[in-house]
C-alpha cells in the first residue's frame, strides 16, 4: 500500500541520518591540525633546551625566553616534559626577569582561513621550584589580510591564572614535576571566523609574576582545527526533500 511504502522510505531516511551522524562524529575527531609542529617534536632539544629566538622554533615565531625542552635536562631530569603520548619535547617559556617587558611568547600564522567555526587547543603546565603562579594566555585571532595583517576581525583568549582571573582554569600553586598527565591543564577556544577572514593567528603568552625568580610555563599539543558542518545535517535536509518528492508523486 501507499502508506506502507512511505513508511519504508522514511525508515531508509532515518537510517541514512543515523549513518551520517556517525560519519560526522568520525570526521570531527579526525580533523587535521592546521598548525606546523604543534607538538614541538620537530626540534631536537638534545640533553636540555634549544632556544627558539630570534628565528622561532620550527613553524613558530618567538620572543624573549622561549625554548624547546627535552625530558632529560640540566634541571635534575624532573619528568617527562611532554603532554603528547610518546613525545619528549615541549615548549618552555620563562623570565625574562625584568619588570618591563615582563612577558615571553610564541605565535604562528595560518593563511587560507575562511569564515566558519574553528577550535584552538593547547595544554599548559605551570612548573617552577617556586611557590608562585605564572600567567599563561592562549589567544586566537582572525584577520582580513594574509599573514595576519590588515584588520583584526575577532580576537578570543583564555587565561591560565589561578589567582586573579575569574575565568581562569585553576592550577596548583605547588611545584609540578611534569611526571603525571594531571600536571597539564587544557586551554580551549571555540570561535567563529567572521566573513572576510583570510588568515588566523594562534598566540601563546607567558606573563611572569615575579621579576626576580621568573618562573616557567610549558606548552604542548597546540592545535587549530576547523569544525566541519555535520554530514547528518546535509543528509537530513536531502532526506526531507526526498520525502516531499515521494508525497507529491503519490498525490499526483
C-alpha positions, 0 to 999 in steps of 0.5 A, spaced: 500 500 500 501 507 499 502 508 506 506 502 507 511 504 502 512 511 505 513 508 511 519 504 508 522 510 505 522 514 511 525 508 515 531 508 509 531 516 511 532 515 518 537 510 517 541 514 512 541 520 518 543 515 523 549 513 518 551 520 517 551 522 524 556 517 525 560 519 519 560 526 522 562 524 529 568 520 525 570 526 521 570 531 527 575 527 531 579 526 525 580 533 523 587 535 521 591 540 525 592 546 521 598 548 525 606 546 523 609 542 529 604 543 534 607 538 538 614 541 538 617 534 536 620 537 530 626 540 534 631 536 537 632 539 544 638 534 545 640 533 553 636 540 555 633 546 551 634 549 544 632 556 544 627 558 539 629 566 538 630 570 534 628 565 528 622 561 532 622 554 533 620 550 527 613 553 524 613 558 530 615 565 531 618 567 538 620 572 543 624 573 549 625 566 553 622 561 549 625 554 548 624 547 546 625 542 552 627 535 552 625 530 558 632 529 560 635 536 562 640 540 566 634 541 571 635 534 575 631 530 569 624 532 573 619 528 568 617 527 562 616 534 559 611 532 554 603 532 554 603 528 547 603 520 548 610 518 546 613 525 545 619 528 549 619 535 547 615 541 549 615 548 549 618 552 555 617 559 556 620 563 562 623 570 565 625 574 562 626 577 569 625 584 568 619 588 570 618 591 563 617 587 558 615 582 563 612 577 558 615 571 553 611 568 547 610 564 541 605 565 535 604 562 528 600 564 522 595 560 518 593 563 511 587 560 507 582 561 513 575 562 511 569 564 515 566 558 519 567 555 526 574 553 528 577 550 535 584 552 538 587 547 543 593 547 547 595 544 554 599 548 559 603 546 565 605 551 570 612 548 573 617 552 577 621 550 584 617 556 586 611 557 590 608 562 585 603 562 579 605 564 572 600 567 567 599 563 561 594 566 555 592 562 549 589 567 544 586 566 537 585 571 532 582 572 525 584 577 520 582 580 513 589 580 510 594 574 509 599 573 514 595 576 519 595 583 517 590 588 515 584 588 520 583 584 526 576 581 525 575 577 532 580 576 537 578 570 543 583 568 549 583 564 555 587 565 561 591 560 565 591 564 572 589 561 578 589 567 582 586 573 579 582 571 573 575 569 574 575 565 568 581 562 569 582 554 569 585 553 576 592 550 577 596 548 583 600 553 586 605 547 588 611 545 584 609 540 578 614 535 576 611 534 569 611 526 571 603 525 571 598 527 565 594 531 571 600 536 571 597 539 564 591 543 564 587 544 557 586 551 554 580 551 549 577 556 544 571 555 540 570 561 535 567 563 529 571 566 523 567 572 521 566 573 513 572 576 510 577 572 514 583 570 510 588 568 515 588 566 523 593 567 528 594 562 534 598 566 540 601 563 546 603 568 552 607 567 558 606 573 563 611 572 569 609 574 576 615 575 579 621 579 576 626 576 580 625 568 580 621 568 573 618 562 573 616 557 567 610 555 563 610 549 558 606 548 552 604 542 548 599 539 543 597 546 540 592 545 535 587 549 530 582 545 527 576 547 523 569 544 525 566 541 519 558 542 518 555 535 520 554 530 514 547 528 518 545 535 517 546 535 509 543 528 509 537 530 513 535 536 509 536 531 502 532 526 506 526 531 507 526 533 500 526 526 498 520 525 502 516 531 499 518 528 492 515 521 494 508 525 497 507 529 491 508 523 486 503 519 490 498 525 490 499 526 483 
